[in-house]
Amino acid sequence: MKKLFAVLTSILIMTNMQAQNSNDDIVKEWQRAKNYTKEYLDAMPETGYSLKPTKEMRSFAAQFLHLSDAIYGFIAAATDEKSPVGFGELEKSNDVNKTSVTNKVMAAYDFAINAIKKYPKENLPQQVKMFGRFEMSKLQAIEKCFEHQTHHRGQATVYLRLAGATPPAEKLF
């Protein structure tokens, strides 16, 4: 009986440790952000993808392609996953096709979600140097990336209003 109790206790401890070592909470937030971003992309009419509020600003499409470039760069650095696109490559494409831009943005989120799922949680405290000068933990790099995509999605609210479209309701939870 003692042996059975010891085995069951070990199984429970190992199961608990595995749950603690998963990145489920981070992935859940990235999935929510992906869905929310998709609502923004869907809300903008095709003609609004080239909208630039001023000549100095990015187009609506470029905002999201820039956001996607950053996702690839930050997440690749934070998880050691090789980015399938070069730094800044998406924004430089000047793509303003709604379907094409949406597919590229969703692919960036999928890259992030899959890379984070696979990455060992115990490695998140490791240090990484971002852009050759900012030293931070890998977890902080993921968090900075999340903040960056939130920033640009928020900017897109103005673009939607200027195009006569209604932004999606906030998706905080």
N, C-alpha and C positions, 0 to 999 in steps of 0.2 A: 504494500500500500504506500509506503514511504517513497519507493522508487517511482510509482505512478504519479504521486503528488509532485515529486521533483521534476519529472518529465513535463507534466502539465504546466507547472510554474515556469519552467524554461521556455516552453512554447508561448505562453502568455507574455513573458518578458520580451522574447524575440519579436513577436507580433507587434507589441507596443513600440519597440525600437524601430521597426520597419515603418510603422505609421509616422513616427516622429521624424524619420529620415526622408520622408517623401516631400515633394514640393507641391502637394495638392492645393494648398491655400494660394500659393503664388499663381499656379496654373489657372485656378478658378477665377482669379482677378483678371488675368490676361484674356481668358475666354469671354468674360463679361465686357472687357474693353473692346475686344474684336467685334462682338455683336453690336455694341453701341456705335462703333466706328462704321460698321456696315449700314446701320440706319442713317447715318450722316451721308454716306455715299449714295444710298438709295434715294434720299430726300432731294438731292440736287438734280434738277433736270439736266439732260445731256448738254444743252446749250450753256449751262452754268459752269461746266468744268473748265472752261477757258477764262472765266470771270476773274478779273484782277481789280480790286477796289481802287488802286492807284497804280500807275506804271511801275513804281518801285517795288510793289508787293508781288508775292508769288500768286500764281493762279490758284484756283480751288484745287485743281488736279495736282499742281506742284506742291501744295501744302501736304497732301496725303502721300505723295511720292517721297517727299523729304522725310516725313514721319517714318515711312517704310525703310528708307536708306538708313536712318538712325537705328531702327529696330534691328536690322541686320548687323550693323556695326557694333552696337552695344552688346547685343545678345551673343554674338560670335565671340567677343572679347571676354564676356562674363562666363560663358559655358564651354569655351574651347571648341565650339562647333564651327566648322568652316562655312562662311557665308557664300551662298550661291551667286551673289551679285557683288560687283566692285563698289567701293565707297563712293557714294554720290551718283552712281550710275542711273538709278531710276529717275531722279529729278532731272538729270541732264537730258533724258530722252524727250522731254517736252511733250509727252503723251497727254492728250486731253480727251481721249475716248473713254466714255463712262465705263463700258464693260471691261476694257483693257486695264484701266486704272484700278477699278474695283478688284479685279483678279490679282493684280500685283500687290495691292495692299493686303488682301486676305492671305496671300502667300507669305507675306512678311510676318503676319500674326501667327500663321501656322508654324513657320520656322521658329519663332520665339517659344510658342507653346510646346512644341516637340523637343526643342533643345532644353528647356527648363525641366520638362518631365524626366528626361534622361539624366540630367546632371545630378551628381551626388550632393545632397544637402550639406554633408559635412565639409565639402570644399567651398561653400559659399563665403566663409570668412577669409579665404585666401585673398591676397592683394593683387590688384591688376592696375596697370597704368593706362588710363584712357587718353587718347589723342596725344600720347607721348609726354604728358605733363601732369595729369590729375591722378594721384594715387588714391585708391579706394578699394573696399572689399568687393568681391564679385557680386554679393547681394546688393550693395549700394549701387553698382553699375546697372543692375536690373531695375532697381527702384528709380534711378535717374532716367532710365529709358522710359519707364512707365510714366513718370512726370512729364517727360518731353512729349510723348504721344498725346497725353491729356491736354497739354498746352496748345498744341496745333489743332486738335479736334475742337477745343474751345474757340480758337480763332475762326474756325470754319463756320461757327454760328452766325457771325456777321455776314459771311459770304452767302449763306442760305437766305438770310433776311433780304440782302440786296438783290437776290435773284427772285424774290417773291415767294420763296419756299418756307415752310415751317420746320424749324429744327426739331429733332426728336426730343421727347421728354427725358429728363435726367435719369440715368441708370446707375445710381449710387450703390444699389444693392442687387 
